[in-house]
Amino acid sequence: MKEKIPQTVNKNTIEKLCDLAMLLPPESDSEVERDIEKLTSLLSPLEALEDNGPQGLQIKQTAFREDITADSPGDGAVLSTAPEVSDGYLCVPRTVE
């Protein structure tokens, strides 16, 4: 459902936006009101765009290799390349004292 951009800015609109943005309400609403009116005038042409909902991604083939699934080499093969093993775990030097 497409939400309409408000055409008028009033104190309630400013308070709602401040609440949504988790900001404190401004001392003077006039400057904020002008800024919001500028933003809505910039955004209002977007309402004319057609919105057909999210589009699916088109994944194209890349120049990289194909992904090939393979079985894991297993614990024994991995641990056999480690410099030090204890009870089936890799031993590494302490880095933090």
C-alpha positions as a Markdown table, in Angstrom:
| # | Residue | x | y | z |
|---|---|---|---|---|
| 1 | Met | 0.0 | 0.0 | 0.0 |
| 2 | Lys | 1.5 | 3.3 | -1.1 |
| 3 | Glu | 1.4 | 6.0 | 1.5 |
| 4 | Lys | 0.6 | 9.6 | 0.3 |
| 5 | Ile | 3.0 | 12.4 | 1.0 |
| 6 | Pro | 1.3 | 14.9 | 3.2 |
| 7 | Gln | 0.6 | 18.2 | 1.3 |
| 8 | Thr | 0.3 | 20.4 | 4.5 |
| 9 | Val | 2.7 | 20.5 | 7.4 |
| 10 | Asn | 1.3 | 21.4 | 10.8 |
| 11 | Lys | 2.3 | 21.1 | 14.4 |
| 12 | Asn | 1.0 | 17.5 | 14.6 |
| 13 | Thr | 3.1 | 16.5 | 11.5 |
| 14 | Ile | 6.2 | 18.0 | 13.0 |
| 15 | Glu | 5.6 | 16.3 | 16.4 |
| 16 | Lys | 5.0 | 12.9 | 14.7 |
| 17 | Leu | 8.2 | 13.2 | 12.6 |
| 18 | Cys | 10.2 | 14.2 | 15.7 |
| 19 | Asp | 8.8 | 11.2 | 17.6 |
| 20 | Leu | 9.6 | 8.9 | 14.7 |
| 21 | Ala | 13.1 | 10.3 | 14.4 |
| 22 | Met | 13.5 | 10.2 | 18.2 |
| 23 | Leu | 14.3 | 13.9 | 18.2 |
| 24 | Leu | 13.3 | 16.6 | 20.7 |
| 25 | Pro | 10.6 | 18.9 | 19.3 |
| 26 | Pro | 12.1 | 22.1 | 18.0 |
| 27 | Glu | 11.7 | 25.5 | 19.8 |
| 28 | Ser | 10.4 | 27.1 | 16.6 |
| 29 | Asp | 8.2 | 25.2 | 14.3 |
| 30 | Ser | 8.4 | 27.7 | 11.4 |
| 31 | Glu | 11.9 | 26.8 | 10.3 |
| 32 | Val | 11.2 | 23.1 | 10.5 |
| 33 | Glu | 7.9 | 23.6 | 8.7 |
| 34 | Arg | 9.7 | 25.4 | 5.8 |
| 35 | Asp | 12.3 | 22.6 | 5.6 |
| 36 | Ile | 9.6 | 19.9 | 5.5 |
| 37 | Glu | 7.6 | 21.7 | 2.9 |
| 38 | Lys | 10.8 | 21.9 | 0.7 |
| 39 | Leu | 11.3 | 18.2 | 1.2 |
| 40 | Thr | 7.7 | 17.3 | 0.3 |
| 41 | Ser | 7.8 | 19.5 | -2.8 |
| 42 | Leu | 10.9 | 17.6 | -3.9 |
| 43 | Leu | 9.3 | 14.2 | -3.1 |
| 44 | Ser | 5.9 | 14.8 | -4.6 |
| 45 | Pro | 6.9 | 14.0 | -8.2 |
| 46 | Leu | 7.7 | 10.5 | -6.9 |
| 47 | Glu | 4.0 | 9.8 | -6.3 |
| 48 | Ala | 3.5 | 9.8 | -10.1 |
| 49 | Leu | 5.9 | 6.9 | -10.6 |
| 50 | Glu | 4.3 | 3.5 | -11.0 |
| 51 | Asp | 5.1 | 1.1 | -8.1 |
| 52 | Asn | 4.5 | -2.6 | -9.1 |
| 53 | Gly | 6.1 | -3.9 | -5.9 |
| 54 | Pro | 9.5 | -5.4 | -5.4 |
| 55 | Gln | 11.1 | -6.9 | -8.5 |
| 56 | Gly | 13.1 | -10.1 | -8.4 |
| 57 | Leu | 16.8 | -10.0 | -8.8 |
| 58 | Gln | 18.2 | -10.9 | -12.1 |
| 59 | Ile | 21.3 | -13.0 | -11.4 |
| 60 | Lys | 23.7 | -13.1 | -14.3 |
| 61 | Gln | 26.5 | -15.6 | -14.8 |
| 62 | Thr | 29.9 | -14.2 | -13.7 |
| 63 | Ala | 33.4 | -15.0 | -15.0 |
| 64 | Phe | 34.2 | -16.7 | -11.7 |
| 65 | Arg | 34.4 | -20.4 | -11.2 |
| 66 | Glu | 31.3 | -22.4 | -10.6 |
| 67 | Asp | 30.4 | -23.3 | -7.1 |
| 68 | Ile | 31.1 | -27.0 | -6.5 |
| 69 | Thr | 30.0 | -28.7 | -3.3 |
| 70 | Ala | 32.4 | -31.2 | -1.8 |
| 71 | Asp | 32.6 | -33.3 | 1.3 |
| 72 | Ser | 34.6 | -32.0 | 4.3 |
| 73 | Pro | 38.1 | -33.5 | 4.6 |
| 74 | Gly | 37.3 | -34.6 | 8.1 |
| 75 | Asp | 38.9 | -33.9 | 11.5 |
| 76 | Gly | 41.8 | -36.2 | 11.0 |
| 77 | Ala | 43.0 | -34.6 | 7.7 |
| 78 | Val | 42.7 | -31.1 | 9.1 |
| 79 | Leu | 44.4 | -31.9 | 12.4 |
| 80 | Ser | 47.2 | -33.7 | 10.7 |
| 81 | Thr | 48.4 | -30.4 | 9.3 |
| 82 | Ala | 48.4 | -28.6 | 12.6 |
| 83 | Pro | 51.7 | -27.9 | 14.4 |
| 84 | Glu | 50.3 | -29.0 | 17.8 |
| 85 | Val | 47.1 | -30.9 | 18.7 |
| 86 | Ser | 45.7 | -31.8 | 22.2 |
| 87 | Asp | 42.6 | -34.0 | 22.7 |
| 88 | Gly | 41.4 | -33.3 | 19.1 |
| 89 | Tyr | 41.8 | -29.5 | 19.4 |
| 90 | Leu | 44.3 | -27.2 | 17.7 |
| 91 | Cys | 46.7 | -25.7 | 20.2 |
| 92 | Val | 47.6 | -22.0 | 19.6 |
| 93 | Pro | 49.9 | -19.7 | 21.5 |
| 94 | Arg | 48.3 | -17.4 | 24.1 |
| 95 | Thr | 47.9 | -13.9 | 22.6 |
| 96 | Val | 46.3 | -12.1 | 25.6 |
| 97 | Glu | 47.7 | -12.0 | 29.1 |
